[in-house]
Amino acid sequence: KIFDQPLVDCPKGLFKGRGTEENLLGYWVADVMRRAAQGVIGTPVRFAITNAGGLRANLRPGQLKVADIFVLMPFENELVVIELTGAEVIQVMKEGIVRRGGEPASGVKTLVGGSPEAVTYTITWEDGSPIDPAATVKVATSDYLYGGGDSIPTLKKGRKPFTTGLTLRQMLLDECASLAKAGKELLPPPPGRIAIPVPIQEAIRDKKLKL
């Protein structure tokens, strides 16, 4: 009965991207995860990551309805907060790049360089500051990824897991409702979080890139 209920205006749409395009839809989901986790635990969350494979539809331009979020996120995955070291955050990003050209994340920037035979990674916090490998930070992810889904094994090393009881779907519904209540539109986040040269993208596509 609620599927036709209007949520928020999304004039530009949000898309996973094709080929070399960045996954702005995934960035938005990761941003919302990070904010929601921070609101639940009451302390800063430096990093959030989701999986592109779990986003089952783009959000087309126009007025979004409840049904659009259910189609985007049909699963009952829950938001989980864990602790990782800075070194583990960097490793998580590398695993996502090798797996799928970079899983959608919030809080970091990643520049891939070199060649498919000798890849280099420059991974920093979103403001460009270096990640201290020894520091411990709060990380938001899904119970699916924390449980070992989608080949990001370092996430399983997360310590002090806290399951928020909030599904990712409800989190997105709440974010849309909050924007509408404030009289705002849902707009895509800016690109530029992950930069990968074309030869390395091709090696990723052909499953020839290794950590």
N, C-alpha and C positions, 0 to 999 in steps of 0.2 A: 504493500500500500504506500510505502514511503519512497519507492524508487523514482517516481516522477517529481519529487519535491526538489525545487531549485536550491542550489547551493551558493554559487558565486560566479561572477562573470570572469571568463578566461579569454580575453580578446585575441591573444597571440597563440594560444594553445601551448601544450607542453609535450615534447617529443623525445623519444629515446635516441633518435639520430640514426643515420645510415652511413655506412662506410667510415669516412674520417670525421664525421660530425660528432660532437660531444653529446653525452646523454643528459640533457638539461632536465628532463623529467626525473631521472634518477638523482640528480643533484638536489632538486627540490625535495624529494622524499627523504634523502639523507639529512638535509638541513632541518626538516620538520622533526625527524627522529632525534636529532641532537638537541633541539630546543625542548622537545617534549621530555626527554630523559633528564635534562637539566632542571626542568620544572618539577619533576617527580622527586629527584634526590636532593635538590636544593644546593648543589655544588657544581662547579664548572665541568662540562663535558667537552674535552678537546677534540674528539674525533668520532665520527659516525660512518658506518658503511652498510650498504645494502647490496643486493644482487640484481643485476639487470634482468636475469631470467625470471625473477619473481614479479616483474612489472609486465602485466599481460595485455596492456592496451595503451595507446597514446591518449592524451586528453585533447580533443579537437577544439578549435577556436569556437567561442560562443558561451552561452550560459550552461554551466555544469549542473548536472543533477546528481542525486544520491546514487543512481544506477551507474553513473560513469565511474565513481570511485570503487563500487563493487566489482565492476568489470576490470578495472586497473589492478585491484588487489583482492582476488577472490579467496585468498587463504586466511586461516585463522592465526597466522604468525604473530607472536607477541614481541614487544619491545623489551630488550634485555640490556642491562648495564654491567659491564665487566671492567676489570683493570688490566692494562697492558703496559709494558715498558715502551719507551720511545723506539727502541730497536725492533720490538715486535710490531709496532704500528707501521714502521718502514717495511718490514717483511710482509705484512698483510697487503700493503699497496703493491709490492712487487708480485706477489702471488696473483693478485687480481689482474695485473697487466699481462702476465704470461697466460693466464686462463682465458681472458676475454678482452684484452686491450684496455683494462682498467675498470674495476667495478665502481659504481657511483659512491662517492664519499663526500664528507663535509669536514672542513677544518684543516685540510692539507692541500698543497699544490705539488704536482709531480711533473718533472721534465725528464724525458727519456732521450738519451743521445747515443753517440757512438754508432756501431753497426750491428747487424744481427749476430755477428760472430763475437762482438765485444761490446755489449750493451753497458751504458752508464745510466745511473739514476741520480737525480737531484730531487730529494723529497724534503719539503720544509712545511712548517705550519703555514696557514693561509696568509699570514702577514709577512711571509718571507723569512721569519726567524728560524734558526736551526732547531731541529728536534734533538733533544738530549737523549741519547740511547739508554742511559741509565735511569732516567726519570720515570715515575709511574703516573699514568693518566687514566682518567675515566673514559670509557668508550661505549658508544651506543651501537647496538646491532640487533638482529632478530634472533629468536630462539632457534630458528632453522639454521642460520649460519653458525651460531655458537655451538650447535650440536654436530657440526661437521658437514653440513650441506654445501654443495657447490664449490668444493675444492679450494677452500681457503683455510688450510689446516692450522695455521698459527692462531686463528681465532679460538680454537679449542683450548689454547693455553690460558685463556682469560681467567683471572682470579676474582674471587669474591663476587660471583654472579648474583645479580639482583633482578628478578623477573618483575616487571612493573605491573603486570596484569592488564596492560593496555595493548590492544591489538593494533597492528600497523594501519589497518583499515579505519578503525575508529579514530586514530590519531590524525589521519588525513581528513576525515570528515570534520573533526573538531577544528582543524586549521582552516578549512574552507569556510566553515560557519563563522569563525572568528574574524576572518577577512571581510566577509559580507556584513557582519554587524558593525565593523569599523568603517564601512563604506569604501572598502578598497577592492581592487581587482587582483586576481591571481596572475602574476607575471613570472616569466621564466627567470631563474637566476642567471647572472652573467657567465659567459664561457671563460675558459682559460685555466681550469683546474688541472687538466691533464693534457700534455703536449707530447705527441709521439710521431717521429718522422715516418714517412710513407714506407720506406724499405723495412723498417721494424714492424710496422702495422701488417705488412704483407707476410712477414715471418710469423707473426702471431696468428694470422688467419690460416697459414699453412701448418700450424702446430710445430714450428721449427725453432721457436724461441725457448730458451731455458734460463732459469735463474742463475 
